[in-house]
Protein backbone atom coordinates (compact mmCIF):
# COMPACT_ATOMS: atom_id res chain seq x y z
CA UNK A 1 0.00 0.00 0.00
CA UNK A 2 1.17 3.55 -0.69
CA UNK A 3 1.97 5.88 2.19
CA UNK A 4 -1.17 6.64 4.24
CA UNK A 5 -2.96 9.89 3.48
CA UNK A 6 -2.22 12.74 5.89
CA UNK A 7 -5.39 14.60 5.00
CA UNK A 8 -8.54 13.83 3.03
CA UNK A 9 -11.19 16.42 2.22
CA UNK A 10 -14.70 15.10 1.56
CA UNK A 11 -16.81 17.39 -0.60
CA UNK A 12 -20.51 16.82 0.03
CA UNK A 13 -23.46 17.84 -2.13
CA UNK A 14 -26.43 16.32 -0.34
CA UNK A 15 -27.22 18.66 2.55
CA UNK A 16 -30.51 19.61 0.86
CA UNK A 17 -32.45 17.99 -2.03
CA UNK A 18 -31.55 20.77 -4.51
CA UNK A 19 -27.81 20.83 -3.71
CA UNK A 20 -26.60 18.43 -6.46
CA UNK A 21 -28.19 20.60 -9.15
CA UNK A 22 -26.95 23.81 -7.52
CA UNK A 23 -23.39 22.43 -7.46
CA UNK A 24 -23.52 22.30 -11.25
CA UNK A 25 -24.63 25.94 -11.57
CA UNK A 26 -22.20 28.00 -13.63
CA UNK A 27 -20.07 30.80 -12.22
CA UNK A 28 -17.74 32.48 -14.71
CA UNK A 29 -18.27 29.57 -17.11
CA UNK A 30 -17.47 26.76 -14.66
CA UNK A 31 -19.60 24.69 -12.31
CA UNK A 32 -19.52 25.69 -8.65
CA UNK A 33 -18.25 22.20 -7.89
CA UNK A 34 -15.20 22.76 -10.12
CA UNK A 35 -14.35 25.96 -8.24
CA UNK A 36 -14.72 24.15 -4.91
CA UNK A 37 -12.47 21.26 -5.84
CA UNK A 38 -9.81 23.44 -7.45
CA UNK A 39 -9.53 25.55 -4.28
CA UNK A 40 -9.01 22.41 -2.22
CA UNK A 41 -6.47 20.98 -4.68
CA UNK A 42 -4.55 24.25 -4.41
CA UNK A 43 -3.92 23.46 -0.75
CA UNK A 44 -0.82 21.25 -0.72
CA UNK A 45 -1.56 19.88 2.75
CA UNK A 46 -4.61 18.06 1.37
CA UNK A 47 -3.60 14.72 -0.12
CA UNK A 48 -6.96 13.67 -1.52
CA UNK A 49 -10.19 15.46 -2.43
CA UNK A 50 -13.01 12.91 -2.34
CA UNK A 51 -16.19 14.22 -3.97
CA UNK A 52 -19.16 12.32 -2.58
CA UNK A 53 -21.70 12.07 -5.38
CA UNK A 54 -25.26 10.72 -5.32
CA UNK A 55 -25.50 7.84 -7.83
CA UNK A 56 -28.02 9.68 -10.02
CA UNK A 57 -25.55 12.56 -10.50
CA UNK A 58 -22.36 10.60 -11.14
CA UNK A 59 -22.12 11.22 -14.88
CA UNK A 60 -22.87 14.94 -14.68
CA UNK A 61 -20.44 15.48 -11.82
CA UNK A 62 -17.67 13.49 -13.47
CA UNK A 63 -17.85 15.81 -16.48
CA UNK A 64 -17.06 18.95 -14.44
CA UNK A 65 -14.43 17.70 -11.97
CA UNK A 66 -10.85 18.87 -12.52
CA UNK A 67 -8.48 16.17 -13.74
CA UNK A 68 -6.04 15.42 -10.93
CA UNK A 69 -4.52 12.35 -9.32
CA UNK A 70 -5.50 13.95 -6.00
CA UNK A 71 -9.21 14.13 -6.87
CA UNK A 72 -11.50 11.13 -6.64
CA UNK A 73 -15.23 10.81 -7.15
CA UNK A 74 -16.93 8.48 -4.67
CA UNK A 75 -20.42 7.41 -5.66
CA UNK A 76 -22.31 6.91 -2.41
CA UNK A 77 -25.65 7.71 -0.83
CA UNK A 78 -24.08 8.89 2.42
CA UNK A 79 -20.82 10.20 3.81
CA UNK A 80 -20.68 7.11 5.99
CA UNK A 81 -20.49 4.90 2.88
CA UNK A 82 -17.92 7.19 1.26
CA UNK A 83 -15.71 7.12 4.35
CA UNK A 84 -15.81 3.31 4.40
CA UNK A 85 -14.20 3.36 0.95
CA UNK A 86 -11.49 5.87 1.89
CA UNK A 87 -10.77 4.79 5.48
CA UNK A 88 -8.22 2.08 4.56
CA UNK A 89 -6.03 4.79 3.01
CA UNK A 90 -5.78 6.83 6.22
CA UNK A 91 -3.35 6.70 9.11
CA UNK A 92 -4.45 6.95 12.77
CA UNK A 93 -3.43 10.62 12.88
CA UNK A 94 -4.85 11.73 9.52
CA UNK A 95 -6.96 14.86 9.30
CA UNK A 96 -10.46 14.65 7.84
CA UNK A 97 -12.20 17.70 6.35
CA UNK A 98 -15.88 17.83 5.37
CA UNK A 99 -16.64 20.68 2.99
CA UNK A 100 -19.92 21.85 1.49
CA UNK A 101 -19.67 21.91 -2.31
CA UNK A 102 -21.66 25.14 -2.42
CA UNK A 103 -19.06 27.01 -0.34
CA UNK A 104 -16.98 27.16 -3.49
CA UNK A 105 -14.90 30.19 -2.58
CA UNK A 106 -13.73 29.37 0.92
CA UNK A 107 -10.08 30.49 0.81
CA UNK A 108 -7.12 28.19 1.24
CA UNK A 109 -6.08 30.03 4.37
CA UNK A 110 -9.25 28.78 6.05
CA UNK A 111 -8.39 25.19 5.13
CA UNK A 112 -4.92 25.69 6.56
CA UNK A 113 -6.23 27.23 9.78
CA UNK A 114 -8.53 24.27 10.34
CA UNK A 115 -5.68 21.84 9.69
CA UNK A 116 -3.36 23.77 12.00
CA UNK A 117 -5.90 23.55 14.83
CA UNK A 118 -6.16 19.79 14.30
CA UNK A 119 -2.36 19.45 14.36
CA UNK A 120 -2.31 21.37 17.65
CA UNK A 121 -4.56 18.75 19.23
CA UNK A 122 -8.16 19.77 18.52
CA UNK A 123 -10.48 16.86 17.75
CA UNK A 124 -13.15 18.93 16.00
CA UNK A 125 -12.76 22.36 14.36
CA UNK A 126 -15.30 24.71 12.79
CA UNK A 127 -14.67 28.02 10.94
CA UNK A 128 -17.03 30.69 12.24
CA UNK A 129 -17.93 34.33 11.68
CA UNK A 130 -19.37 36.74 14.26
CA UNK A 131 -23.07 37.37 13.83
CA UNK A 132 -23.54 40.84 12.35
CA UNK A 133 -27.34 41.00 12.12
CA UNK A 134 -29.57 41.96 15.02
CA UNK A 135 -31.31 38.79 16.22
CA UNK A 136 -34.82 38.81 17.68
CA UNK A 137 -37.02 36.22 19.33
CA UNK A 138 -40.74 36.13 18.57
CA UNK A 139 -43.82 34.51 20.06
CA UNK A 140 -46.12 32.09 18.13
CA UNK A 141 -47.95 35.07 16.64
CA UNK A 142 -44.77 36.56 15.23
CA UNK A 143 -44.57 39.40 17.73
CA UNK A 144 -41.04 40.32 18.78
CA UNK A 145 -40.42 39.45 22.40
CA UNK A 146 -36.71 40.17 22.91
CA UNK A 147 -33.39 41.06 21.34
CA UNK A 148 -30.76 38.33 21.59
CA UNK A 149 -27.30 39.32 22.73
CA UNK A 150 -25.23 38.49 19.67
CA UNK A 151 -21.84 38.80 21.41
CA UNK A 152 -21.54 35.03 21.68
CA UNK A 153 -23.36 34.13 18.45
CA UNK A 154 -21.46 32.79 15.46
CA UNK A 155 -22.42 31.54 11.99
CA UNK A 156 -20.73 28.26 11.12
CA UNK A 157 -19.00 27.54 7.82
CA UNK A 158 -17.06 24.64 6.33
CA UNK A 159 -14.71 22.83 6.08
CA UNK A 160 -15.34 21.14 9.40
CA UNK A 161 -12.17 19.43 10.57
CA UNK A 162 -12.10 16.12 12.40
CA UNK A 163 -9.54 13.78 13.88
CA UNK A 164 -10.21 10.21 12.66
CA UNK A 165 -11.58 9.29 16.08
CA UNK A 166 -13.93 12.28 16.15
CA UNK A 167 -15.05 11.58 12.59
CA UNK A 168 -15.90 7.96 13.33
CA UNK A 169 -17.82 9.12 16.39
CA UNK A 170 -19.73 11.68 14.30
CA UNK A 171 -20.54 9.03 11.70
CA UNK A 172 -21.94 6.80 14.42
CA UNK A 173 -24.42 9.53 15.32
CA UNK A 174 -25.32 10.95 11.90
CA UNK A 175 -25.10 9.92 8.26
CA UNK A 176 -23.76 13.38 7.41
CA UNK A 177 -21.47 14.79 10.12
CA UNK A 178 -21.09 17.95 8.08
CA UNK A 179 -24.43 19.02 9.52
CA UNK A 180 -24.13 17.15 12.82
CA UNK A 181 -23.95 18.65 16.30
CA UNK A 182 -20.59 20.39 16.69
CA UNK A 183 -20.89 21.26 20.38
CA UNK A 184 -17.46 21.34 21.96
CA UNK A 185 -15.66 22.15 18.71
CA UNK A 186 -12.70 24.49 18.57
CA UNK A 187 -13.17 27.43 16.22
CA UNK A 188 -11.03 29.31 13.72
CA UNK A 189 -11.90 32.51 11.85
CA UNK A 190 -14.24 31.99 8.92
CA UNK A 191 -14.27 34.16 5.81
CA UNK A 192 -17.02 36.18 4.09
CA UNK A 193 -15.97 34.65 0.75
CA UNK A 194 -17.00 31.23 2.09
CA UNK A 195 -20.69 32.04 1.71
CA UNK A 196 -22.98 29.25 0.59
CA UNK A 197 -23.80 29.97 -3.07
CA UNK A 198 -27.38 28.73 -3.34
CA UNK A 199 -29.48 31.60 -4.73
CA UNK A 200 -29.40 33.74 -7.86
CA UNK A 201 -28.27 36.71 -5.77
CA UNK A 202 -25.41 34.69 -4.25
CA UNK A 203 -24.35 33.54 -7.71
CA UNK A 204 -24.20 37.20 -8.77
CA UNK A 205 -21.93 37.91 -5.79
CA UNK A 206 -19.82 34.88 -6.70
CA UNK A 207 -19.46 36.11 -10.30
CA UNK A 208 -18.12 39.41 -8.98
CA UNK A 209 -15.82 37.59 -6.58
CA UNK A 210 -14.24 35.48 -9.31
CA UNK A 211 -13.98 38.44 -11.68
CA UNK A 212 -12.00 40.28 -8.98
CA UNK A 213 -9.06 37.91 -9.37
CA UNK A 214 -6.83 36.32 -6.72
CA UNK A 215 -8.47 36.48 -3.27
CA UNK A 216 -5.65 34.89 -1.26
CA UNK A 217 -3.63 36.93 1.19
CA UNK A 218 0.16 36.40 1.05
CA UNK A 219 1.29 33.62 3.36
Residue pairs with C-beta under 8 A, 6 or more apart in sequence:
1 88
1 89
2 89
4 89
4 90
4 91
4 94
5 47
5 48
5 86
5 89
5 90
5 91
5 94
6 45
6 47
6 91
6 94
6 95
7 45
7 46
7 47
7 48
7 94
7 95
7 96
7 97
7 115
8 46
8 47
8 48
8 49
8 50
8 86
8 89
8 90
8 94
8 95
8 96
8 97
9 40
9 46
9 48
9 49
9 50
9 97
9 98
9 99
9 111
9 159
10 50
10 51
10 52
10 79
10 82
10 83
10 86
10 96
10 97
10 98
10 99
10 178
11 33
11 36
11 37
11 40
11 49
11 50
11 51
11 52
11 99
11 100
11 101
12 52
12 79
12 98
12 99
12 100
12 101
12 176
12 178
13 19
13 20
13 23
13 33
13 51
13 52
13 53
13 54
13 57
13 61
13 101
13 102
14 20
14 52
14 54
14 78
14 176
15 100
15 102
15 176
15 178
15 179
18 198
19 101
19 102
19 198
20 53
20 54
20 56
20 57
20 61
22 32
22 102
22 197
22 198
23 31
23 32
23 33
23 36
23 61
23 101
23 102
24 31
24 32
24 33
24 60
24 61
24 64
25 31
25 32
25 197
25 203
26 32
27 35
27 104
27 197
27 203
27 206
27 207
27 210
28 207
28 210
28 211
30 64
31 64
32 101
32 102
32 104
32 197
32 206
33 51
33 61
33 64
33 65
33 101
33 104
34 64
34 65
34 66
35 104
35 105
35 210
36 99
36 101
36 102
36 103
36 104
37 49
37 51
37 65
37 66
37 71
38 66
39 104
39 105
39 106
39 107
39 108
39 111
40 46
40 49
40 99
40 111
41 49
41 66
41 68
41 70
41 71
42 108
43 108
43 111
43 112
45 111
45 112
45 115
46 70
46 97
46 111
47 70
48 70
48 71
48 72
48 86
48 89
49 68
49 70
49 71
49 72
50 72
50 73
50 74
50 82
50 86
51 61
51 65
51 71
51 72
51 73
51 74
51 101
52 74
52 76
52 79
52 82
53 61
53 62
53 73
53 74
53 75
53 76
54 75
54 77
55 75
55 76
55 77
58 73
58 75
61 73
62 73
65 71
65 73
74 82
74 85
74 86
76 82
76 85
78 175
78 176
79 98
79 171
79 175
79 176
79 177
79 178
80 171
80 175
83 96
83 167
83 171
90 96
90 164
92 164
93 163
93 164
94 164
95 115
95 118
95 119
95 161
95 162
95 163
96 161
96 162
96 163
96 164
96 167
97 111
97 114
97 115
97 159
97 160
97 161
97 162
98 158
98 159
98 160
98 162
98 177
98 178
99 106
99 158
99 159
99 160
99 178
100 158
100 178
100 196
102 196
102 197
102 198
103 157
103 158
103 194
103 195
103 196
103 197
104 197
104 206
105 193
105 194
105 195
105 197
105 206
105 209
105 210
105 215
106 127
106 157
106 158
106 159
106 191
106 193
106 194
107 191
107 193
107 194
107 215
107 216
107 217
108 216
109 191
109 216
109 217
109 219
110 127
110 157
110 159
110 188
110 189
110 190
110 191
110 194
111 159
113 127
113 188
113 189
114 125
114 127
114 159
114 160
114 161
114 188
115 161
116 188
117 125
117 161
117 186
117 188
118 125
118 161
118 162
118 163
122 161
122 163
122 185
122 186
123 162
123 163
123 165
123 166
124 160
124 161
124 162
124 163
124 166
124 170
124 182
124 184
124 185
124 186
125 160
125 161
125 162
125 185
125 186
125 187
125 188
126 156
126 157
126 160
126 161
126 182
126 185
126 186
126 187
126 188
127 156
127 157
127 158
127 159
127 187
127 188
127 189
127 190
127 191
127 194
128 154
128 155
128 156
128 157
128 187
128 188
128 189
128 190
129 154
129 155
129 157
129 189
129 190
129 191
129 192
130 150
130 153
130 154
131 150
131 153
131 154
131 155
132 150
133 150
134 147
134 150
135 147
135 148
135 150
135 153
136 144
136 145
136 146
136 147
136 148
137 144
137 145
137 146
137 147
137 148
138 144
138 145
139 145
154 187
155 190
156 182
156 190
157 190
157 191
157 194
158 178
158 194
160 177
160 178
160 182
160 185
162 170
162 177
167 177
170 177
170 180
171 177
173 180
173 181
174 180
174 181
193 209
193 215
195 202
195 205
195 206
196 202
197 203
197 205
197 206
209 215
